[in-house]
Amino acid sequence: MKKFYTLLCAILITSIVTYSKSERIDPAARKTVISEVNSLKLPKINRLDIGKSAPIRKLEIPRLKLNQYVITHAAYSLSYNEPNEQANWVAYELTSKETNSTFKRTNKFSIDLLVKTGSADNQDYAESGYDRGHLAPAGDMGWSSTAMKESFYYSNMSPQNPSFNRGVWKRAEELVRSWATDYKSVYIVTGPILTKGLSTIGYNKVAVPKYFYKVILDNNAPGIKGIGFIIPNTGSNESLLNFAVSIDQVERITGIDFFPLLPDKQENLIESSLNTTAWIWKSSPSSSKSKSVSKRRVSSLKYNRTTTYVQCSGTTKKGLRCGNKTKNASGRCYLHQ
């Protein structure tokens, strides 16, 4: 028994040290990654061979940092960021059955009484010029009257540019909803990218993010896979393919550890890989130009070639991005294949 308690203490100390290290995110590195994400490049083509999956309770919940706690609602959970008056992340599982909406959108925004420090409210957003943008969309919550009501809590809102909220962000929500139908269920974590120096709105000083993210996990065998998105908080007619990144990239920018309950080997493989061809892209871009770009991109990946040159996504020995151009579907030139 004495050996057991000694081992338990060692594990707890290791965990505390790990959490402390995760708090230290290099702002310069984060800025560099964001810049790289917005450059046009084709993803890596990797084949995942993971094997069978097993149900894991609360798989969608990211690893908590010190002084963070989980707020659990009927259909989603969240971690609230008091200094920025919005969630660090909102996480939930969406099943195929839950995409069948039986309850209409309420549009009744309200404060979240489960936020110990108090959430933002309507006065913060009034006349700000920003939408009260859903993180967990109301469109995913129509299967329950309670879920629909709770989706309008201000803890689930973030200031979004109207053209972003009603355009590219809406398309991303619709795409993820279609994936829940295609793959029976998906795990979703979404939120703002909160950095220092953001502008604010309202008397509670709600931060206005410059970027938003989504990470999606399909944990259903045999096609287990994951994908991330980082999208600027502005209007865009670009194909959603242009915003796709690996989950590892989202982790580096946000400092959040997604899907920590997965077996380590499986988590590393899923999160380091970006395989856009493993996903069904149904969501139509909002312009004919983007539609043709999306169609050409998917076609080029399918046949392992592309019709246009892109900058190589590899890095030089000095740690700089390679300046070579390539047509390889991997997005890497001959030096970095």
N, C-alpha and C positions, 0 to 999 in steps of 0.2 A: 504493500500500500504506500509506503514511504517513497519507493521508486516511482510510483504512478504520479504522486503529487509533484515530485521533482521534475518529471517529464512535462507535466501540465504547465508548471511555472515557466519552463524553458520555452514552450510553444507560445505562451502569452507574451513573453518578453520579445520574442522574434516578431510577433504580429504587430506589437506597438512600434518597434523600430521600422518595420515595413511601411506602416501607415505614415510615420513621420517623414520618411523619404518620399512618399508619394505626394506630399504637400508641396515639395519644392519643384516647381515647374519653371524651366528656363524660359523667360518671356521672349528672348531673341530666337530660341529654337522654335517656339510656338509660332512666332511671326513668319519664320522661314517656311514652316510646313504649310501654313495657310496660303502663302504665296505660291508654293509648289502645287497645291491642290487646285488652284484656279487656272493653272496652265493646262492647255489641251494636250492630253496624252492618252494613248490606248492602254488598257489594263493588261496585267499579266494573265496568261492562260495557264491555269493549273487544274489538274484533275485531283479531286479529293477522294481519298480511299480511307474512310473512317470506320466503316462497319456499322453495326446496329447501335441505335440510341436507346436510352432508358429514360422514363419520365423522371424529371427532377423538380421537386417542389420549389416554387419561387425562383426559377431559373432566370427570370428576366431582371432580377434585382442586382444592380451593380454593387461592387465592394464599397462599403461605407468607410468614410474617413473619420478622424477624430472629431467629436462634437456634432456629428451628423446623425439623424434619426430618420426612420421611414414613416411616412404618413400613408396609411392604407385606406383606400376607398373601395367601393363595390367592384369597380372594374379596372382600376389602375392604382399604382403606388407612386410616391414621389419623394424627393429630398428637396427641402426648401432652403433657398439661399437668402437669408435675411438682409444682408447688405445690399443685394441687388433686387430684392422684393419680387422674386420669381423662382421657379424650380431650377435646381441644378440638372435634374432629369425627371422624366415621367416614364414609367415602365409598365408594360402590360402584355398579356398574351391575347391574341385575337384569333378566334377559331372561325372556320368556314361558316358554321351555324350562326355565329354572332354578326356576320356581315348582312344577315337578313334583317333589315330595319322594320320594326313594328311600331315604334314610338317616334313622333315628329320632333324636330328640333324645337327647343323651348325658347332660346334667346334670353333666358332669365339669369343674368350674371349675378353672382353673390360671393361674399367673402367666405373663406374656408376657416371654419371654427376650430379645425384640428391643428392649424398652424399656431404654435405656442406664442410666437412673437407678433402675431397678427399679419394677415396677408394684405396685398394691395387692394384697392377698391375702385369704384367707378370714377371717383373724383380725380384719381391719378391719370386716367385715360381721357377724360372729358376734354374736348377741344385740343388734344395733343397732336392731332394729325396722324396718329398711329391706330391701327386696328388692335382690338383685344384678340390676339392671335392664339388659337388653341394649340397646345402641344399634343395632347391626346385628342384627336378630332371628334367632334360630335357625330360625324358620320360613322365612327366605329362604335358608338354607344347606343344606337337605336334599338338594340335588343332588350333593353331594360329601362323602365322609367326612372329608376334610381341612378343608373349609370348615366343616362342622359342629363339628369339634373346635376350630378356631381361633375360632369364634364365642363360645366359653366362656372365652376369655382375659379376665383381669381388666382389661386395657386397653380392653375392649369393654363394661365394666360401669360403671354409675353408680348411686348410692343413690337408689332410687325408693320412694315411698310404695306399699305393697302394693295399695291400692285404685286407684292410678294405673296401676301396672305391669300389673295383671291386668284393668283396665277400659278407660279411654279410650285409653291408650297401645297396648294390644293391638288395639283397634279401628282405630287409625291405621295400625298395621302391616299389618293385614288389608286395609285399603283400598288402601294403596300396592301391596301384592302383587297385588291385582285389577287395578290400573292397568298393572302390568308385563305382564299377560295381555292386557288390552284394547288396549294400544298397542305390543305386541311387545317393548318394552324401555323402562326409565326409569332415569335417573340420580338417585341418592339421597345426600344429605348430611344427617347427623343428629347431635345431640349435646346436651349441657347448656348452659344459659346461665350462665356462670361470672362472678360479680361479687364484689366485696370484701365481707367481713363475713359470709360464709355459715357456718352451723354445720358441724361436722365429726363424723366417726365414726372409731373405731379409733385404733391407735397411730401409723398413718401419716397421720392427720388428713385423711381423704377428705372433701372438701367435699360438702355436700348441696344440690344445686341447687333453686331455687324454680320454675324453668321449664325446659322442654325444647323443642327445635325440630326440625323437619324441613323440608327444601327438596327439591322434586322437579322434574325437568326431563324432559319428553317431547320429544326432539329428532328425532322422525320426522315428515317432511313428509307431508301438508300441514298437519297439526294441531299444529305446534310450539307448546309452551306451558310455563309454569312456575307453581309455586304454593308457598307456605310455610305452616307451621303453628307457632304458639307456644302451648304447653299448660302450665298450672300443674301442679306436681308434687303433685296431690291428686286424690281420686276425683271423677268427674264423669259425669253421665248426659246431658250436653248433646250435641247434634249436632256432629259434627266441622266442619260448616260454620261454626259459631260461632267456631272457632279459626283459620280460614283467613285468611292475610294475604299481601301481596305479598312476593316475595323481598327487595326493597329494604328492607322493614321489618325483616326478620330480620337483614339486613346491618347496619342502623343499631344494632340492639340488641347484636349479638355482636361487631361489628367485623371480621367475616370477609367476604372477597370471594369469592363463589361463582361458579363457572363462568367463570373469567377467560379461558379459551381460546376462548370464543365470539367471533365478530366483534363489535366494540364496538357497532355499531348494533343488531345482533340481541340482544345481551346487555341493552342498555338497555331495549329494547322489552319483552322477556320479563320482566325483573325488576321493572319499574315497574308492570306491569299485573297486575290480579287479575280473572280471568274464571272464576268457579266453574262457569258453565254449560258451559264447554268440557270439563269433566271428568265422567266417569261415576261417580255416587255409589252404590256398591253396599253398602258396609259399613253394617250395621244398627245404629242406636243401641241402647244396652242397656236402654232403658225405652220403654214405649209413649208416654209423654209426649214424649220426645225424638224418637221416630219421627214423631209428628204434626207437631212443630215442623220437622223436617228436610223432610218432604213438603211442608208449606206453604211453606217457604222456597224450595225448588227450583221449586215451581209458580209462586210469585210472580215469580221471576226469569225464568221461561220466558215469561210473558205481560207482562213489563216493568212489573209493578206489585206491590205488597205490601198485605196486609190490615191491617198494624199500623204505627204510627208508630215511627220510630227517630230518634235524635239525628243531625243533619247531621254528616257527616265532614269538612266543609270547615273552613277556619280564617279567623279575622278578620284585619284589618290589623295588629292587635297581636300576632298569632301565637297567639291562643287558639282553642280549638275552638268552632265555631259552636253557639249554644244553641237554634237552631230545630229543630223536629220536621218530619219529612217522610215521605211514603209512596213517594217515588220509588225505583225499583229501583237507581238509581245510588248511593243513600245520601246524596245531597246535596239541599239545599233549592233553591228557585228562585234564590236569590242566588248559589249556588255551582255551578250546573249547568255 
